[in-house]
């Protein structure tokens, strides 16, 4: 794991709050010159710590009011089966997240849909159509309290 100093942590915290912040404003917020800030930013990107930038869209405003968590069970566990299922889930636009989990289910999906009818189509025509998927159990979110938030950074090793 990479060691981070106070400035690196400050850069990461600020970017999680506002990924569109101008470098000059970021530099000022973390008490660096713009060129030094940009060098650190590029290093964090190159090290893969900053995985990318994107806009966070409002699901409800886009008509995706339904959030469903789907537990999948698969048959025929193998590396090849796992890779095929993961690739298939990545190809379904409505699948927002896919986690390999322990317990009675093998995978946990987060799915966004515009309606129950739309979810039924996603489930039957896309998710259950994937070979080796033998069972799906759906849980519907009543209300979302918190979605993706900033990652906690207090556990990162500190540079001495």
HELIX and SHEET records of a PDB file:
HELIX    1   1 UNK A    6  UNK A   17  1                                  12    
HELIX    2   2 UNK A   23  UNK A   29  1                                   7    
HELIX    3   3 UNK A   34  UNK A   46  1                                  13    
HELIX    4   4 UNK A   60  UNK A   62  5                                   3    
HELIX    5   5 UNK A   79  UNK A   90  1                                  12    
HELIX    6   6 UNK A  116  UNK A  121  1                                   6    
HELIX    7   7 UNK A  122  UNK A  127  3                                   6    
SHEET    1   A 4 UNK A  95  UNK A 100  0                                        
SHEET    2   A 4 UNK A 107  UNK A 113 -1                                        
SHEET    3   A 4 UNK A  66  UNK A  74 -1                                        
SHEET    4   A 4 UNK A 133  UNK A 140 -1                                        
END                                                                             
